[in-house]
Amino acid sequence: QVQLVESGGGLVQAGDSLKLSCAASERTVSSYVMAWFRQAPGEEREFVARISPSGVITDYSDSVKGRFTINRDNARNTVFLQMNSLKPEDTAVYYCAAGYRASVYSTQYNYWGQGTQVTVSS
């Protein structure tokens, strides 16, 4: 059972940056597709970014493309989400996920973290 723990969330102002981390409990996480999703109050969980097991292939939602960067350090069993030029509409709980298939759908991911809150004030 892979356990994922997110950290790095917080309260920032519009235009600021934050870097989220997702630490995995097992070295085997290096074989998984890793992704970040987010969920705002009253909204469905939405795809943010994903990265292939090797880290070579990345994909982003249109709403964050050009502002967010996903990368991974398999030696440290950790995935990161660098968020720049944050906007109030980025406010949400951010979740890290691991799965066997590259997908934008949350149902395709097998393991989830508990989430970390990101709040962006205007």
PANU-756873 format. One record per atom (N, C-alpha, C): y, z, x negated. Coordinates in steps of 0.05 Angstrom, whole numbers, padded with zeros to 5 digits, always signed. Layout:
residues N
YZX ...
end
This chain:
residues 122
-00024+00000-00017 +00000+00000+00000 +00025+00000-00018 +00040-00021-00016 +00065-00023-00032 +00087-00007-00018 +00100+00010-00033 +00123+00024-00023 +00149+00014-00036 +00169+00010-00019 +00194-00001-00028 +00216+00019-00022 +00234+00023-00041 +00256+00042-00038 +00282+00028-00045 +00300+00026-00026 +00326+00013-00031 +00346+00035-00039 +00366+00026-00054 +00388+00043-00062 +00412+00026-00067 +00436+00039-00069 +00460+00025-00076 +00479+00019-00054 +00472+00026-00030 +00490+00022-00007 +00514+00041-00008 +00533+00036+00009 +00556+00054+00010 +00578+00042+00027 +00601+00055+00025 +00625+00047+00040 +00645+00034+00020 +00652+00009+00026 +00671-00005+00009 +00691-00019+00026 +00712-00030+00013 +00732-00045+00027 +00726-00075+00025 +00738-00089+00043 +00734-00118+00043 +00743-00129+00016 +00727-00148+00005 +00733-00159-00021 +00719-00146-00044 +00708-00122-00039 +00695-00107-00060 +00666-00118-00065 +00653-00106-00084 +00626-00114-00091 +00607-00089-00090 +00582-00095-00085 +00561-00074-00086 +00536-00088-00097 +00519-00071-00110 +00494-00082-00120 +00472-00064-00108 +00454-00076-00092 +00432-00061-00081 +00408-00065-00099 +00391-00044-00100 +00366-00045-00115 +00343-00038-00097 +00320-00049-00103 +00296-00044-00088 +00274-00039-00108 +00265-00015-00110 +00244-00007-00129 +00217-00006-00115 +00197-00019-00127 +00170-00020-00116 +00152-00001-00130 +00132+00009-00116 +00114+00029-00126 +00092+00018-00143 +00088-00009-00142 +00065-00021-00156 +00074-00044-00173 +00060-00048-00195 +00066-00071-00212 +00058-00097-00199 +00039-00096-00179 +00030-00120-00166 +00052-00133-00149 +00074-00119-00146 +00096-00130-00130 +00106-00156-00143 +00100-00159-00169 +00109-00184-00183 +00095-00209-00171 +00075-00205-00156 +00061-00229-00144 +00071-00235-00116 +00090-00219-00105 +00100-00222-00078 +00126-00238-00078 +00131-00251-00056 +00157-00261-00049 +00173-00236-00040 +00197-00233-00051 +00214-00210-00043 +00238-00221-00028 +00247-00205-00009 +00270-00214+00007 +00287-00190+00015 +00311-00197+00023 +00330-00177+00035 +00336-00187+00063 +00335-00168+00081 +00344-00172+00109 +00365-00152+00115 +00379-00156+00137 +00399-00136+00146 +00399-00135+00176 +00408-00112+00186 +00409-00107+00214 +00433-00091+00221 +00451-00103+00237 +00474-00090+00247 +00468-00077+00273 +00484-00057+00281 +00479-00043+00307 +00479-00063+00330 +00458-00061+00346 +00456-00078+00370 +00448-00107+00364 +00442-00113+00339 +00434-00140+00331 +00405-00141+00321 +00394-00165+00321 +00368-00168+00310 +00369-00168+00279 +00346-00162+00267 +00345-00163+00238 +00347-00192+00229 +00364-00197+00209 +00368-00224+00200 +00363-00227+00171 +00354-00251+00164 +00348-00258+00136 +00374-00260+00120 +00373-00250+00095 +00396-00252+00077 +00389-00269+00053 +00367-00262+00039 +00360-00276+00015 +00331-00272+00008 +00319-00290-00007 +00291-00286-00016 +00289-00298-00044 +00268-00289-00058 +00263-00298-00085 +00233-00300-00090 +00226-00321-00104 +00197-00326-00109 +00187-00306-00129 +00160-00304-00131 +00148-00284-00149 +00158-00287-00178 +00162-00312-00187 +00171-00316-00215 +00201-00312-00218 +00215-00312-00195 +00244-00310-00196 +00259-00336-00199 +00244-00358-00201 +00256-00384-00205 +00270-00395-00180 +00257-00390-00157 +00266-00402-00132 +00280-00380-00115 +00304-00386-00107 +00318-00368-00089 +00328-00383-00065 +00334-00368-00044 +00344-00380-00019 +00362-00360-00005 +00383-00370+00008 +00403-00352+00020 +00410-00361+00048 +00418-00343+00065 +00428-00351+00090 +00456-00363+00086 +00464-00379+00104 +00490-00392+00102 +00513-00372+00101 +00509-00350+00115 +00531-00330+00116 +00537-00316+00090 +00518-00316+00071 +00522-00302+00046 +00521-00321+00022 +00514-00345+00026 +00512-00364+00004 +00538-00366-00011 +00536-00364-00038 +00560-00365-00054 +00573-00338-00059 +00565-00318-00044 +00575-00291-00048 +00554-00271-00057 +00529-00275-00048 +00508-00257-00056 +00489-00270-00075 +00477-00254-00093 +00457-00264-00111 +00433-00246-00112 +00409-00257-00108 +00384-00242-00110 +00371-00248-00137 +00361-00227-00150 +00345-00231-00173 +00325-00208-00176 +00307-00211-00194 +00285-00191-00197 +00279-00187-00226 +00269-00163-00231 +00260-00155-00258 +00231-00145-00254 +00213-00163-00258 +00184-00156-00253 +00174-00135-00272 +00186-00133-00295 +00177-00112-00314 +00184-00084-00304 +00205-00083-00287 +00214-00058-00276 +00207-00055-00247 +00192-00075-00236 +00184-00074-00208 +00208-00071-00189 +00229-00085-00196 +00254-00081-00181 +00267-00108-00173 +00278-00108-00150 +00293-00131-00140 +00321-00122-00134 +00340-00140-00139 +00368-00133-00136 +00382-00153-00117 +00403-00143-00104 +00420-00160-00088 +00449-00154-00096 +00461-00172-00111 +00489-00169-00119 +00506-00181-00096 +00524-00165-00085 +00540-00174-00063 +00569-00173-00071 +00582-00196-00071 +00610-00199-00078 +00626-00208-00054 +00652-00204-00057 +00671-00213-00035 +00661-00204-00008 +00655-00178-00006 +00644-00168+00019 +00664-00169+00042 +00653-00174+00065 +00669-00177+00090 +00660-00155+00110 +00677-00148+00128 +00668-00129+00149 +00643-00137+00164 +00639-00163+00167 +00616-00172+00182 +00590-00170+00165 +00592-00161+00140 +00569-00155+00124 +00558-00127+00129 +00573-00112+00145 +00565-00085+00151 +00538-00085+00166 +00518-00070+00155 +00492-00069+00166 +00474-00050+00149 +00451-00045+00160 +00430-00033+00143 +00415-00055+00130 +00413-00053+00103 +00399-00073+00088 +00371-00064+00080 +00352-00082+00085 +00324-00076+00081 +00312-00095+00060 +00296-00083+00043 +00280-00099+00024 +00252-00103+00035 +00241-00127+00030 +00215-00133+00041 +00198-00149+00021 +00172-00146+00023 +00153-00160+00005 +00132-00174+00022 +00126-00198+00014 +00106-00213+00029 +00092-00234+00012 +00072-00247+00025 +00057-00267+00010 +00068-00295+00014 +00085-00299+00034 +00095-00325+00041 +00125-00325+00041 +00137-00346+00030 +00166-00349+00030 +00175-00356+00058 +00191-00339+00070 +00199-00344+00098 +00226-00331+00103 +00239-00341+00124 +00264-00328+00133 +00258-00310+00157 +00233-00308+00165 +00225-00292+00188 +00214-00265+00180 +00225-00244+00191 +00217-00218+00183 +00187-00212+00189 +00176-00226+00208 +00148-00221+00215 +00129-00231+00193 +00139-00247+00175 +00122-00257+00153 +00120-00238+00129 +00134-00216+00130 +00134-00197+00108 +00118-00173+00115 +00103-00164+00095 +00082-00143+00100 +00092-00115+00094 +00111-00113+00076 +00119-00086+00067 +00150-00084+00069 +00159-00061+00077 +00188-00057+00082 +00197-00030+00070 +00222-00030+00061 +00234-00005+00053 +00247+00008+00077 +00259+00031+00073 +00271+00047+00094 +00299+00038+00101 +00311+00022+00083 +00338+00011+00088 +00360+00027+00075 +00382+00014+00069 +00405+00027+00058 +00430+00017+00072 +00448+00035+00080 +00471+00027+00096 +00493+00016+00078 +00503-00007+00087 +00527-00019+00074 +00548-00021+00096 +00571-00009+00090 +00594-00010+00108 +00618-00021+00094 +00630-00042+00106 +00653-00055+00094 +00676-00052+00113 +00697-00038+00103 +00720-00034+00120 +00741-00056+00115 +00757-00061+00136 +00777-00083+00133 +00803-00072+00123 
end
